[in-house]
């Protein structure tokens, strides 16, 4: 009787990179802030200080603050990617 066996494969290479900047490097590079809050409805916000980009996204009445924080992180990552693509063209 034949048995289908799949051997586990592990990839320990990180899919991200962490860069720790000193204060002087912060003032020269891209600086982004993000926030999720719940006041008069739930909102996610993104602010790109060095590029002058502001976003405020309404998530409705029933979203949780955690969901707003996650959405703000995703929106911030998207904006950084978009800004990088616009700079390279």
KEMARGU-402088 format. One record per residue (C-alpha): x, y, z; residue in one letter; residue number from 0. Coordinates in nm, 4 decimals. Each point is the difference from the previous one (the first is absolute). Layout:
BEGIN
     east    north       up aa   i
        X        Y        Z  A NUM
...
This chain:
BEGIN
     east    north       up aa   i
   0.0000   0.0000   0.0000  X   0
   0.1489   0.3365  -0.1074  X   1
   0.0153   0.2824   0.2495  X   2
   0.0262   0.3650  -0.0915  X   3
   0.2527   0.1634   0.2263  X   4
   0.1001   0.3625  -0.0096  X   5
   0.3248   0.0844   0.1704  X   6
  -0.0021   0.3238   0.1947  X   7
   0.2109   0.2810  -0.1424  X   8
   0.1071   0.2870   0.2221  X   9
   0.1079   0.3419  -0.1171  X  10
   0.1527   0.2055   0.2792  X  11
   0.0914   0.2970  -0.2181  X  12
  -0.1828   0.3097   0.1274  X  13
  -0.2355   0.1684  -0.2441  X  14
   0.0625   0.3380   0.1576  X  15
   0.2851   0.2219   0.1091  X  16
   0.0188   0.2155   0.3107  X  17
   0.2030   0.3180  -0.0201  X  18
   0.0741   0.2001   0.3124  X  19
   0.0669   0.3641  -0.0804  X  20
   0.1680   0.2649   0.2089  X  21
  -0.1710   0.3374   0.0487  X  22
   0.1986   0.1748  -0.2738  X  23
  -0.0992  -0.2646  -0.2549  X  24
  -0.3673   0.0467   0.0878  X  25
   0.0040   0.3623  -0.1107  X  26
   0.1461  -0.0878  -0.3408  X  27
  -0.2144  -0.3022  -0.0851  X  28
  -0.3649  -0.0877  -0.0396  X  29
  -0.1989   0.0345   0.3200  X  30
  -0.3452  -0.1570   0.0231  X  31
  -0.2470  -0.0154   0.2869  X  32
  -0.3138  -0.2090   0.0257  X  33
  -0.2832  -0.0242   0.2508  X  34
  -0.3317  -0.1676   0.0573  X  35
  -0.2549   0.1531   0.2346  X  36
  -0.3621  -0.0093   0.0980  X  37
  -0.1611   0.3397   0.0475  X  38
  -0.3335   0.0633  -0.1697  X  39
   0.0528  -0.3154  -0.2069  X  40
   0.3148  -0.1955  -0.0611  X  41
   0.2733   0.1565  -0.2130  X  42
   0.3442  -0.0922  -0.1305  X  43
   0.2502   0.2725  -0.0744  X  44
   0.3310   0.0183  -0.1863  X  45
   0.2349   0.2988  -0.0166  X  46
   0.3150   0.0208  -0.2123  X  47
   0.1926   0.2896   0.1525  X  48
   0.2756   0.0238  -0.2589  X  49
  -0.2354  -0.0248  -0.2992  X  50
  -0.2924   0.1988   0.1435  X  51
  -0.2511  -0.2834  -0.0437  X  52
  -0.3023  -0.0282   0.2337  X  53
  -0.2687  -0.2663  -0.0053  X  54
  -0.2993  -0.0401   0.2280  X  55
  -0.2090  -0.3087  -0.0677  X  56
  -0.3384  -0.0593   0.1606  X  57
  -0.0637  -0.3638   0.0928  X  58
  -0.3569   0.0480   0.1153  X  59
  -0.1647  -0.0314   0.3361  X  60
   0.0606  -0.3673   0.0776  X  61
   0.3723  -0.0475  -0.0667  X  62
   0.2248  -0.0528   0.3024  X  63
   0.3074   0.2090   0.0804  X  64
   0.2222  -0.3037  -0.0687  X  65
  -0.1494  -0.0275  -0.3498  X  66
   0.0643   0.3705  -0.0540  X  67
   0.3639  -0.0395   0.1108  X  68
   0.0545  -0.2921  -0.2387  X  69
  -0.1690   0.1877  -0.2847  X  70
   0.2187   0.3043   0.0693  X  71
   0.3147  -0.2168  -0.0142  X  72
  -0.1098  -0.1498  -0.3321  X  73
  -0.0923   0.3422  -0.1425  X  74
   0.3348   0.1402   0.1118  X  75
   0.1898  -0.2870  -0.1629  X  76
  -0.2001   0.0502  -0.3206  X  77
   0.0749   0.3745  -0.0043  X  78
   0.3724  -0.0626   0.0525  X  79
   0.0002  -0.2511  -0.2873  X  80
  -0.1920   0.2406  -0.2215  X  81
   0.2375   0.2853   0.0841  X  82
   0.3007  -0.2224  -0.0798  X  83
  -0.1460  -0.0925  -0.3390  X  84
  -0.0729   0.3636  -0.0865  X  85
   0.3546   0.1030   0.0942  X  86
   0.1595  -0.2699  -0.2166  X  87
  -0.1859   0.0980  -0.3200  X  88
